[in-house]
Amino acid sequence: MLGLTVHRKKSFEETIADTTEALKKEGFGVLTTIDVKQTLKEKIGVDFKRYTILGACNPSFAHRALQTADEIGMLLPCNVVVTEEKNGEIKVSIFDPMTMTKLVQNSELESIAKEVQDKLVRVIHHLHE
């Protein structure tokens, strides 16, 4: 599995705000916000569903991971995707950091990834209605 997912019945905007707040409670800041729908419309004139990528980062964990495996920077920040499904539900998907351990074999990194995963699971639980 690539990510941790929750479906919500709240609005898209409310879900982004709730997700940002839940991340903050676990020590993550949102470094980037990419409105994919708007970007695709502006760049190539395509209509696409509401789809936003939040680039979340916990500086302490990022620093520890980078000290362990320099190349891990290619997988940072942790991406959180908020999408509007056809049925009107809003889906939040968060990259599971344990996936990194399949790409970079390093026991110290695995320990860090597990700690981050625990925090992100709590974010998902906070978003359950």
Number of C-alpha atoms within 10 A of each C-alpha: 7 12 15 17 18 17 19 16 14 16 13 21 11 12 20 21 12 16 22 18 18 21 23 16 14 15 15 22 19 20 12 13 14 13 14 16 16 17 14 13 12 11 8 8 10 11 12 12 12 15 18 20 21 22 18 22 20 18 13 10 16 19 12 13 21 14 12 16 14 10 12 18 12 7 11 15 20 22 21 25 21 25 23 18 13 8 7 13 15 24 20 24 19 24 20 22 25 20 15 17 18 10 9 13 11 13 11 13 22 20 14 18 21 15 14 21 19 13 18 22 15 15 23 19 13 16 19 10 9
